[in-house]
Amino acid sequence: MSAATEPAIRARGVRKVFASGGREVVALDGIDLDVAPGEFVCLLGPSGCGKSTLLNAIAGFSLPSSGQLTALGRPVTGPGPERAMVFQEYALFPWMTVERNVAFGLEIAGAAPERRRQVVEALLLKLGLADFRDRFPKDLSGGMRQRVAIARVLAIDSPMLLMDEPFGALDALTRRSLQDELLRIWAELEKTVVFVTHGIEESIYLADRVVVMTYRPGTVKRIVPVNLPRPRDPASPEFNALKREVTALVMEEQARHQADEASPTAD
Protein backbone atom coordinates (compact mmCIF):
# COMPACT_ATOMS: atom_id res chain seq x y z
CA MET A 1 0.00 0.00 0.00
CA SER A 2 1.43 3.39 -0.96
CA ALA A 3 1.88 6.23 1.51
CA ALA A 4 -0.92 8.09 -0.21
CA THR A 5 -3.38 5.30 0.63
CA GLU A 6 -2.00 4.36 4.06
CA PRO A 7 -4.91 4.01 6.51
CA ALA A 8 -5.18 6.68 9.18
CA ILE A 9 -5.86 3.83 11.62
CA ARG A 10 -5.14 0.16 11.14
CA ALA A 11 -5.96 -2.66 13.58
CA ARG A 12 -4.85 -6.23 12.97
CA GLY A 13 -5.71 -9.01 15.39
CA VAL A 14 -6.19 -6.57 18.25
CA ARG A 15 -6.95 -8.35 21.51
CA LYS A 16 -7.49 -6.82 24.95
CA VAL A 17 -7.67 -8.85 28.17
CA PHE A 18 -8.46 -7.43 31.60
CA ALA A 19 -7.97 -9.09 34.98
CA SER A 20 -11.20 -9.13 36.99
CA GLY A 21 -11.93 -10.98 40.22
CA GLY A 22 -8.99 -13.31 39.82
CA ARG A 23 -9.82 -14.27 36.26
CA GLU A 24 -9.22 -12.91 32.78
CA VAL A 25 -11.95 -11.13 30.83
CA VAL A 26 -11.47 -10.88 27.08
CA ALA A 27 -12.84 -7.47 26.06
CA LEU A 28 -11.59 -7.46 22.46
CA ASP A 29 -10.69 -10.50 20.40
CA GLY A 30 -9.22 -10.32 16.91
CA ILE A 31 -10.26 -6.83 15.79
CA ASP A 32 -9.34 -6.12 12.17
CA LEU A 33 -10.23 -2.63 10.97
CA ASP A 34 -8.90 0.05 8.61
CA VAL A 35 -10.05 3.67 8.80
CA ALA A 36 -9.16 5.79 5.78
CA PRO A 37 -7.86 9.37 6.09
CA GLY A 38 -10.81 11.75 6.28
CA GLU A 39 -13.33 8.97 6.92
CA PHE A 40 -16.11 9.18 9.53
CA VAL A 41 -16.54 5.79 11.23
CA CYS A 42 -18.96 4.95 14.04
CA LEU A 43 -18.38 2.08 16.47
CA LEU A 44 -21.77 0.71 17.48
CA GLY A 45 -22.97 -2.06 19.76
CA PRO A 46 -24.58 -2.91 23.10
CA SER A 47 -22.97 -2.19 26.46
CA GLY A 48 -20.05 -4.55 27.03
CA CYS A 49 -19.11 -4.94 23.37
CA GLY A 50 -15.77 -3.18 23.80
CA LYS A 51 -16.34 -0.12 21.62
CA SER A 52 -14.91 2.31 24.20
CA THR A 53 -12.09 -0.16 24.92
CA LEU A 54 -11.19 -0.12 21.23
CA LEU A 55 -11.33 3.67 21.13
CA ASN A 56 -9.08 3.92 24.19
CA ALA A 57 -6.62 1.56 22.52
CA ILE A 58 -6.56 3.76 19.40
CA ALA A 59 -6.05 6.80 21.64
CA GLY A 60 -3.14 5.05 23.36
CA PHE A 61 -4.71 5.20 26.81
CA SER A 62 -4.94 1.41 27.19
CA LEU A 63 -2.77 -0.57 24.81
CA PRO A 64 -3.83 -3.93 23.33
CA SER A 65 -2.71 -7.14 25.00
CA SER A 66 -1.74 -8.44 21.56
CA GLY A 67 -2.13 -7.58 17.90
CA GLN A 68 -1.01 -4.59 15.86
CA LEU A 69 -2.44 -1.07 16.02
CA THR A 70 -1.07 1.82 13.97
CA ALA A 71 -2.00 5.48 13.51
CA LEU A 72 -0.73 7.30 10.42
CA GLY A 73 1.54 4.34 9.75
CA ARG A 74 3.23 4.36 13.16
CA PRO A 75 2.66 1.85 15.99
CA VAL A 76 0.45 3.18 18.77
CA THR A 77 2.56 3.09 21.94
CA GLY A 78 0.70 5.74 23.94
CA PRO A 79 -1.26 8.98 23.48
CA GLY A 80 -0.12 11.28 20.68
CA PRO A 81 -0.96 14.77 19.41
CA GLU A 82 -2.26 13.36 16.12
CA ARG A 83 -5.11 11.63 18.02
CA ALA A 84 -7.36 14.03 19.94
CA MET A 85 -10.04 12.70 22.30
CA VAL A 86 -13.48 14.16 23.07
CA PHE A 87 -15.27 12.60 26.05
CA GLN A 88 -18.93 12.50 27.07
CA GLU A 89 -18.02 14.19 30.37
CA TYR A 90 -16.65 17.35 28.63
CA ALA A 91 -13.39 17.29 30.73
CA LEU A 92 -13.21 21.09 30.95
CA PHE A 93 -11.21 22.96 33.57
CA PRO A 94 -13.86 24.53 35.84
CA TRP A 95 -11.56 27.36 36.97
CA MET A 96 -10.89 28.50 33.39
CA THR A 97 -13.11 30.61 31.19
CA VAL A 98 -14.34 29.32 27.84
CA GLU A 99 -11.60 31.26 26.07
CA ARG A 100 -8.84 29.87 28.31
CA ASN A 101 -10.17 26.32 28.04
CA VAL A 102 -10.01 26.53 24.24
CA ALA A 103 -6.51 28.03 24.37
CA PHE A 104 -5.13 25.49 26.84
CA GLY A 105 -3.67 22.99 24.36
CA LEU A 106 -2.01 25.76 22.39
CA GLU A 107 -0.45 27.16 25.56
CA ILE A 108 0.95 23.75 26.49
CA ALA A 109 2.34 23.39 22.96
CA GLY A 110 4.10 26.75 23.30
CA ALA A 111 2.22 28.53 20.52
CA ALA A 112 2.97 32.24 20.22
CA PRO A 113 0.40 34.55 21.87
CA GLU A 114 -0.74 36.05 18.57
CA ARG A 115 -1.16 32.61 17.03
CA ARG A 116 -3.18 31.48 20.06
CA ARG A 117 -5.39 34.53 19.81
CA GLN A 118 -6.08 33.98 16.10
CA VAL A 119 -6.88 30.27 16.46
CA VAL A 120 -9.06 30.70 19.54
CA GLU A 121 -10.99 33.61 18.05
CA ALA A 122 -11.69 31.67 14.86
CA LEU A 123 -12.94 28.65 16.82
CA LEU A 124 -15.11 30.69 19.16
CA LEU A 125 -16.82 32.15 16.09
CA LYS A 126 -17.04 28.79 14.27
CA LEU A 127 -18.74 27.09 17.21
CA GLY A 128 -20.98 29.95 18.32
CA LEU A 129 -19.03 30.60 21.52
CA ALA A 130 -17.85 34.17 20.98
CA ASP A 131 -20.48 35.66 23.28
CA PHE A 132 -19.57 33.16 26.02
CA ARG A 133 -15.79 33.62 26.01
CA ASP A 134 -15.70 34.96 29.59
CA ARG A 135 -18.10 32.40 31.08
CA PHE A 136 -17.04 29.47 33.23
CA PRO A 137 -18.17 25.88 32.50
CA LYS A 138 -20.63 25.89 35.43
CA ASP A 139 -22.52 28.73 33.73
CA LEU A 140 -23.02 26.81 30.46
CA SER A 141 -25.56 24.26 29.27
CA GLY A 142 -24.43 20.73 28.46
CA GLY A 143 -24.50 21.49 24.75
CA MET A 144 -22.38 24.60 25.17
CA ARG A 145 -19.87 22.73 27.32
CA GLN A 146 -19.49 20.11 24.61
CA ARG A 147 -18.94 22.85 22.04
CA VAL A 148 -16.11 24.14 24.21
CA ALA A 149 -14.64 20.64 24.49
CA ILE A 150 -14.74 20.23 20.70
CA ALA A 151 -13.23 23.69 20.17
CA ARG A 152 -10.38 22.87 22.55
CA VAL A 153 -9.58 19.71 20.60
CA LEU A 154 -9.81 21.49 17.25
CA ALA A 155 -7.40 24.18 18.48
CA ILE A 156 -4.49 21.73 18.48
CA ASP A 157 -5.36 20.73 14.89
CA SER A 158 -5.02 16.97 15.26
CA PRO A 159 -5.80 15.07 12.04
CA MET A 160 -7.89 12.54 14.01
CA LEU A 161 -10.82 13.07 16.36
CA LEU A 162 -11.68 10.18 18.68
CA MET A 163 -15.10 10.75 20.23
CA ASP A 164 -16.54 8.60 23.04
CA GLU A 165 -20.34 9.10 23.08
CA PRO A 166 -19.86 12.89 23.14
CA PHE A 167 -23.57 13.67 22.73
CA GLY A 168 -24.96 10.85 24.86
CA ALA A 169 -26.02 13.03 27.80
CA LEU A 170 -27.71 15.74 25.71
CA ASP A 171 -31.38 16.24 24.87
CA ALA A 172 -32.54 15.30 21.39
CA LEU A 173 -32.64 18.81 19.91
CA THR A 174 -29.21 19.78 21.25
CA ARG A 175 -27.80 16.46 20.08
CA ARG A 176 -29.03 16.97 16.52
CA SER A 177 -27.67 20.52 16.47
CA LEU A 178 -24.22 19.31 17.54
CA GLN A 179 -24.33 16.39 15.13
CA ASP A 180 -24.87 18.86 12.29
CA GLU A 181 -22.12 21.11 13.65
CA LEU A 182 -19.71 18.19 13.83
CA LEU A 183 -20.50 17.13 10.25
CA ARG A 184 -19.91 20.68 9.04
CA ILE A 185 -16.54 20.85 10.80
CA TRP A 186 -15.58 17.37 9.60
CA ALA A 187 -16.35 18.25 5.97
CA GLU A 188 -14.57 21.60 6.20
CA LEU A 189 -11.43 20.44 8.03
CA GLU A 190 -11.21 16.90 6.55
CA LYS A 191 -10.54 15.21 9.87
CA THR A 192 -10.59 11.46 10.41
CA VAL A 193 -13.30 10.72 12.98
CA VAL A 194 -13.88 7.56 15.02
CA PHE A 195 -17.10 8.03 16.99
CA VAL A 196 -18.42 5.64 19.66
CA THR A 197 -22.19 5.57 20.08
CA HIS A 198 -24.97 3.28 21.25
CA GLY A 199 -27.44 5.25 19.09
CA ILE A 200 -28.39 3.41 15.91
CA GLU A 201 -29.97 6.45 14.25
CA GLU A 202 -27.02 8.63 15.29
CA SER A 203 -24.55 6.24 13.69
CA ILE A 204 -26.42 6.21 10.37
CA TYR A 205 -26.89 9.99 10.44
CA LEU A 206 -23.17 10.62 10.92
CA ALA A 207 -21.02 7.85 9.52
CA ASP A 208 -19.53 6.80 6.21
CA ARG A 209 -19.39 3.30 7.72
CA VAL A 210 -20.92 1.77 10.83
CA VAL A 211 -18.82 -0.89 12.57
CA VAL A 212 -21.27 -3.12 14.44
CA MET A 213 -19.47 -4.96 17.26
CA THR A 214 -20.38 -8.21 18.96
CA TYR A 215 -21.13 -8.57 22.65
CA ARG A 216 -18.17 -9.70 24.75
CA PRO A 217 -15.68 -10.55 23.55
CA GLY A 218 -15.82 -7.60 21.19
CA THR A 219 -15.20 -8.44 17.54
CA VAL A 220 -16.34 -6.85 14.30
CA LYS A 221 -19.74 -8.38 13.56
CA ARG A 222 -20.30 -6.44 10.36
CA ILE A 223 -19.20 -3.20 8.72
CA VAL A 224 -22.19 -1.45 7.16
CA PRO A 225 -21.50 1.23 4.51
CA VAL A 226 -23.86 4.21 4.68
CA ASN A 227 -24.21 5.22 1.05
CA LEU A 228 -26.72 8.01 1.63
CA PRO A 229 -26.14 11.60 0.48
CA ARG A 230 -25.70 14.30 3.11
CA PRO A 231 -27.57 15.99 4.65
CA ARG A 232 -29.42 12.80 5.57
CA ASP A 233 -33.13 12.63 6.25
CA PRO A 234 -33.96 10.21 9.09
CA ALA A 235 -37.54 10.08 7.81
CA SER A 236 -36.60 8.85 4.33
CA PRO A 237 -37.37 5.26 3.25
CA GLU A 238 -33.67 4.66 2.45
CA PHE A 239 -32.55 5.82 5.89
CA ASN A 240 -35.14 3.67 7.63
CA ALA A 241 -34.29 0.59 5.57
CA LEU A 242 -30.69 0.92 6.69
CA LYS A 243 -31.83 1.59 10.25
CA ARG A 244 -33.81 -1.68 10.25
CA GLU A 245 -30.76 -3.59 8.97
CA VAL A 246 -28.44 -2.15 11.62
CA THR A 247 -31.05 -2.54 14.36
CA ALA A 248 -31.38 -6.26 13.60
CA LEU A 249 -27.60 -6.69 13.90
CA VAL A 250 -27.42 -4.81 17.20
CA MET A 251 -30.45 -6.57 18.68
CA GLU A 252 -28.86 -9.96 18.01
CA GLU A 253 -25.96 -8.89 20.21
CA GLN A 254 -28.25 -7.31 22.78
CA ALA A 255 -30.06 -10.64 23.08
CA ARG A 256 -26.71 -12.35 23.72
CA HIS A 257 -25.97 -9.71 26.38
CA GLN A 258 -29.28 -10.34 28.13
CA ALA A 259 -28.85 -14.11 27.95
CA ASP A 260 -25.39 -13.79 29.48
CA GLU A 261 -26.71 -11.65 32.36
CA ALA A 262 -29.50 -14.15 33.00
CA SER A 263 -27.12 -17.10 33.08
CA PRO A 264 -26.62 -18.63 36.56
CA THR A 265 -22.85 -18.52 35.98
CA ALA A 266 -22.82 -14.83 35.04
CA ASP A 267 -21.13 -12.45 37.48
N, C-alpha and C positions, 0 to 999 in steps of 0.2 A: 504494500500500500504506500503510495507516495505521501510526502509531507503535506501536500495540498488536501489530501483526503483523509489524513489521520484523524481518528475520532477524538472529540474533545474529552470523552470519558470512555474507557474500555474496561470491562470486567470479564475475567475468564476464570471459571471454576471457583468463584469467591464463596468461601465458607466462613461462618462465624459461630463460635461455640462459647457459651457462658457457663460458669460454674454457679449452681443454684442448689442450696440445701444438700450439699455433699454429692451432687450428681451433675452431669453435663447436660446442658440444654442446647440443642442445635437450632440457632435462630435463622441462619442462612445456609443453604446447601446447594452448591453448584450453580451460582448465578453467572450467567453469560449475558452480557448486554453491551451494546455500543450506542453512544449518543453522539450524533454528528454536531460539528460546530454550528451554532445558531439555531439548534433544534430546541423545541419545547416538549419535554417528556414528563408525563405524570406517572407516578408510582401509586397504584391503587390496590386496595385489598382490605379485608377485615382486620380488626385489632389482633395483634399477635402474628401477623404475616411477615414482619421484619422490614417493612418499608422504611421506617425511621432508622432502623439499624443499618440498612444499606446506604441511606443518605449520610449518616454519620461516618460510615466507612469512606465514602467518596470525599467527605469533608476532611478526613484525616483525624477525626476526634477519637475513633475507635477502630483500629486497624483489623483487617480480616485475620482469622486464624490460619487460613491457607488460601491459595489462589493468587491471581494477579489482578491488580487494580492500578490503572494509569490515568493521569489527567494531563492533557496536552502532550502525550507521548512520554511522560516521565512517571516513574513509579510513585504512588502515593505513600509517603512515609510519615506524614503528619499534616497539620493544617498548612495552607499556603495562600498567599495573597491573590492567586488566580481563581480561588474558590471561595466565594463570599456566601455567608449563611444568614438567612432570615428565619427567625423563630416565631412560633405562635405567641410567645409570651412578651414580644416586643424587645426585651433586653435593653431598654433605654436607661441612661443614667439619670436618676430622679433629681439630682442636684444641678443638672445642666439644663439650660434653655434648649428649645428646639434648634436654634442656630448652632449652639455649641455641640449638641449631640451629632448633628449632621457633619460638623467640621472635625469631629474627634479623630477619625481614621486618618485624615489628611495631616493633622497635627502630629500624630504618632509617626507618620511616614516622613515628617520633616519638610512638608511642602511649604513654599514661601508664602508669607501672609497675603500677598496680592493674589496668588494663585488660589489659595484657600477661599478668599473672599469671592472670586469669580465663580468657582465651582459651586460653592454653597448657595450663592445668590441664584444661579441658574437652576439648581435643584429645588430650592424653595418655590420658585415660580412654576417649575414643571409639575410639581406635586401639590400645588395649591396651598402652600404653607407659609407664604410670604407674610401674611397678616398675623401669623402665630409665632413668629421668630423669637419673641421674647417670653413666650409661655413656657411653663414647666410641664413635664409629662402628666402630673396629677391633674392639670387643668384641661386636659384634652380627652376627647372621646376615644374609644377603642380604635375606630377607623383612622382617626388622625394620628394616633400613636403608631399605628402600623405604617402610615405614610412616612412618618419620621424614620422609622426603622429601615424602610426601603430606601429612602433618600440617603441615609448614612452609608448603606452598603454601596449604592450607586456612586457615591462620592469617591470611593477608592478605585472605581473603574475596573473591577474584576471582570474578566470575560465570561465567568460562570456565576450564576445565581443558584444556590441550593436553598430550597424553601420548604420548611417543615410545617405543613398545615397552617400557613400564615393567616388565613382568613377564617379558621375554624370557629373562633369565639365571637365572630361578628354577626349582626343581624343580616337578614337576606338582602335588603336594599344596599346596605353598606358593602356587603360582600361583592355584589354584582358591580358596584361602582369601582371597587378596587381591582376586581378581575379585569374590567375594561381598561383601567389605568395601567395595569401590569402589561396587558397585551400591547398597548400603545407604546410603552417604554421598550418592551422586547423587540417590537418591529423596528422602532427608530434606532435603537442602540445595538441590535443584532447580538444580543447576549445568548449564551447557552443556558437553558433553564431546566433544572430537575426539581419537580414540584410534588411533594407528598400530600395526598389527600385521601379521605375516606368518602368523599362526595362523588358519586358517579356522574351526575350532571355537570359538576364543576370540572371534572377531568375531560369530558367531551367538549365542553365549552372552550377550554384553554389549549389543549394539547395537540401537537402533531401526531403523537403516538401515545397510547395508554398502555402501560405495562401492568397487567393484572397479575398479582402475586398470590401464591398458594398460602393457605394457613400453615402454621409451623410444621416442619421447617420451611422457611420461605424460599421458594423457587419461582422462576418465571413460568406462570401458567400459560399465558398467551400475551402476545403484543398485538394490540389492535390499532391499525392506522385510522386516523380521523381525517378522511378526505372530503371535508366540508369547507366551503369557502367562508372566509371571515368578512364581516362579523357574522357569527352563527346565531341562528334563531332556534332557541330551545323548543319552540312550539311547532317546528316544521316536521313533516313526516320523516324526512331523512335523519334528522337529529334523533327523533324518538325511536326509529328502527335501530339505530346504533346504541341508544340507551338501553333498549330491551336486550340486545346482544351482550353488552357489558354487564348489565344487571344479572343476567343468568349465570355468567361466569363467576361474579362475585358471590352470588347467593349459594352456589355450590360450595365455595370455601367457607362461607358463613355457617352453612349446615354442618360442615366438618368441625368447625370451631365449637358449635353448640353441642355436638355429639361428644367431643373431647371433654368439655366441661361437665357433661352429664355422666361421664364414665366413672365407675366406682374407684378406678385407679388414678383419676385425675387429681392433681394437687389443687 
